[in-house]
């Protein structure tokens, strides 16, 4: 191992980096616990959820609020990605290194799995609902829908993280986004996408959101849809924002932060 390799390893395992991995684990746990828990609660209160729009609104609100809070609490430590697709988008844009992205993914998937395990145990064995595509849809159609709504989410993340948007002082806008505006915009976008696409694909937009329930339930049917679609959508969002809407982004604009 060369000195450069040792230096990089120390950076990836430094106290600051470990704190960021823990922050991603906790925030993803928080988000998935709320998202999956709200789906379980809706099913228990309204068994025939397919004909009750109120359950859709309730789960959309739960996911939007939970994502807002999850991003907010992790923003200053890890950037508040809470989503492997967001991390992938930042890696594609060159704002986060591949090894760091992998550690983020491990933390996010671990947090999601633990949240679903805890829900399974605490709910006395209630079935963990998994995301799935509509009965008349194909896997390709499901991937397209997930790609589109993830594009919307990750593009919002990029705009929220970019201090140049809207004019004005950079530091003032960075502080505002870090405190409320950025996480709120991300949460509202996620909630809107759930309302728009939950009946089609479950509106995951987040591989970790689908991974934990699949692991705990043992149901991986059409699981590839929830990786392929979000990763393509996230990559496109990063490229469109960085090279079309806001070209020549300064290297220090948002190196690792979602907000």
Beta strands, then each sheet from edge to edge (+ up, - down):
end
